[in-house]
Amino acid sequence: MKKLFITIALLFSFNAKAIWLNSTGEIESVVIYTSNKILVKLKNNNGGDVAACSSKDFFAISSTYTEEARARMYSTLLAAKLAGRSVTLSYSDVSNCEAWGSGSNVYRRITRLTL
């Protein structure tokens, strides 16, 4: 009986892995708020659905990243927007959301940015 329980537990633990999602496209808009939020929207590509995130249109540069990392991501996004180049935004499908204060908007957190 113990072996059966352990086998079932192991089977379910392997299914809980997060996967990387990638969204590629030109940048439609970059929105900056005084509350230290930077949001990005791609043209014609809303990306994959992340169940815990309520916003399906925007991606966020996390306010928990270092100031240097945030500035580097922001400048890369601006350069790509001005040049009309596509970017690839990578994010996880599990527990990878950036909350907007106490409101109901929760954005997908960008974890990697590629030109």
Secondary structure, 3 states (H helix, E strand, C coil): CHHHHHHHHHHHHHCCCCCEEEEEEEEEEEEEECCCEEEEEECCCCCCCCCCCCCCCCEEECCCCCHHHHHHHHHHHHHHHHHCCEEEEEEECCCCEEECCCCCCEEEECCEEEC
